[in-house]
Amino acid sequence: MIKKIIKIVLIIVMIVSLINIITWYIENTKTKNISNRAKKYIDIDNNIDPNIKEINKDIIGWLIVDNTNIDYPIVQANNNEYYLNHNLDKEYSSAGWIFMDSRNSLDDQNLIIYGHHRRDGSMFGSIGNLLKNNKGGKITLTVDNKTINYSIFSIYKADTKYDYRETNYNNFDKKILEFKEKSLYNFDVDLNNKAQIITLSTCDNDNIKRIVVQAIKND
């Protein structure tokens, strides 16, 4: 009797695992297809065709990060939950999509962008590349066909309660230096232009801490 129960349990586990693998494959394929479809709306000079809004009216721009696979249109909703489990086509997906904090306006001191740390390397899954080396690099944000370049100056892991996700700070200059001191690497980046930073936030694999990448707007 016990052997029969164990056998049934193993069969159930195998079925659930198979379903999870199939679901992951379907979502991964769909994410790639959506991304490839969206890339038809941006040219080599980062000019975005306004018709991209036909895909999703929540699209506000495009994000590219050096030394990663991050090359996606970004969206912004009226909350920070919807795109945790919906893709660019607004279909349910555990992969979600890359989105800007709902509180942000484009003239804020700190533009905060979220994405899931997917093991297949999609969304913010390749941010781990930046943790493994000290190359840093550039983050490019294109909004309304205006391309803004940011230089990475800090990469670190943070507790969820750490206030790296405020859109504005009382003492922005001091906060930027605090972020720099937390960095795993010392990047040779000019911090004199303290007009704006961009913050990329994703879960660490243990889902307890957050991987944070911050870059300062170039002159």
N, C-alpha and C positions, 0 to 999 in steps of 0.2 A: 504493500500500500504506500509506504514511504517513498519507495523508488518511483512509483507511478506519479506521485505528487511532485517529486523533484523533476521528473521528466516533463510534466505539464508546465511547471514554472520555467524551466529552461526554454521550452518552446515559446512561451509567452514573451520571455526576455528577447529571444531571437527575432520574433515578429515585431516587437516594439523597436528594436535596434534597426531592423530593416526599414521600417516606416520612417524612422528618423533620418537614415541615410538617404532614402529616396526624397524626403522632404527637403533636406539640405541640398541635394543635387538640383532639384527643381528650382529652389530659390536662388542658388548660385547661378544657374543658367539664365534665369530671368533677370537677375541683377546685371549680368554681362550684356544681355540683349538690350536692356533699357539704357545702359550706359553708352553702348555703341550707337544706339539710335539718337541719343542726346548729343553725342559728339559731332554729328552731322550739322549741328547748328552753331558750331564755333570754328573759326578758321585759325590758320597758323599764327596770326597776329593777335589772337585772343579776342577778336570781334565776335560778339554773340548776336545771332539772328534773333530779332524780337519775336519771331514765330515760335521760338522755343516755348513760349508761354502756352502754346496749344497743347503741349505735353502736360504742363502743370502750371497753373497761374501763381503758385507759391514760389516758383523759381526766382531767385533774386540775383544770382551771379554764378561764377565758376571758380573752383578752387584747385590749385595745383601745388604740390609739395615736392621739392627736390628729394631725390634718394628714396622715394616711396612710390607706391602704385596710385597715390591719390591724385585723381584727375577727373573731377566730377562737377556737375551742376549742384549748387546748394540751394536749399529751400528755407523758408521761414514761415512758421505757423503762428497762431495766436496763443500757443502753449508749447511746453517742452516735452510733451508726452506723445503726441500723434506720430511723429516720424521715428519714434523708437521702434515702432512695429508696423510701419507702412512704407512702401517703396515710392518711387517717383510717380508711378501710375496710380498712387493712392490705393493700392491693393495691400491686404494684410501680408506682412512678411517679417519674419524674425530678424532679417538683415537690416530692416529699417532703411534710413537714408541719411545723408550728411545734411545737417541743418544748423542754422544760426539761432542763437538764443532768442526767444520770443521778445525779450525785454530790449534787445539791441536796436539802436538806430545807427546809421552808418557814420555818424559823427561822434560816437561814444569813444571814450579813451581805450576801452578794451572790447574788441569784437570776439565773441566766444562762439566756437563752432564745435559741434558734437558729432560723434559717429561711433558705431559699434566696432569693437576690436575683434573682427572676424578671423577665424583661423585659416580661412582660405585666402587671406590677404586682401579681400575686398573691403570697402568702406575705409575705416581707419585701422584695418588689420595689419598694414605694413608700417605703422608708426614704430613698431618694435625695431625696425631697421635703424631708426635714429638713436634708439637706446644703446645699440650695440657698437656705435662708432661716434667719433667726435667731429664728423664732417660738417654737421649743421646744414647750412644751405639756405635756400630762398623759398619763401611761400608767396605765391602769386594769387591775388584775389581780383577778379574782374567783375565790376558792377557797372551797369549802364554803359558798357563799352569803354569804361575807364579802368585801366589796369594799374593796380597798386602792388608794389613789391615790398616785402617784409623780409628782414634778415633774422634767422633764428639765433637767439641769444641765451635761451635757457631750456633745458630738458630735465625733467625730474618726475618722481612719483610723489603723489600727495594724498593725504587723508581727505575723505569726502567733506569734512568740516572746514578745511582750509579755504580761505576766502580768495582764491584765484579766479573765481567766477563772478566778480562784481563788474558791472559795466563801467562804473566810474569810481574814482577814489579821491578822498580829501587831499591826500599828498601823493600824487601820481609818481613824481620823481623818486620819492623814497620807496614806493612800492615796486617800481621797476628794478631798483637795486636789490631789493629783498628777493625778487624772483630770480635775478641773476645769481645771487649767493646760493640759492637752492639747487642750481644746475649741477648735473653730474659731470659736465665738461665746461671748460673755460673757453668760450668762443671769442675770437677777436672781432667784436662787433662794436661799432660806434653807437653809443647810447645817448648822444647829445640831443638828437631829435626825439623828444619825448611827446610827440603829438598823439601817437596812437600805437597800440600793440594789438596783435591778433593771438588768440589762445585756442589751441586745439586740445580737446579733452576726450579721453576714451577710457574705458575700464581696463584695469590690469587683468591678467589671466586669473588671478585669485579673486577678482570681483570685489575686493575689499578696498584697494587703493585705486587711484586714477593716474594714468600716464598723461603728463602735461607737456605740451610743446608750445613755447611762446616766442614770438618774433616781433621785432620793432619795425615800424614803418620807415622806409628809406626816404631821404630828402628828395 
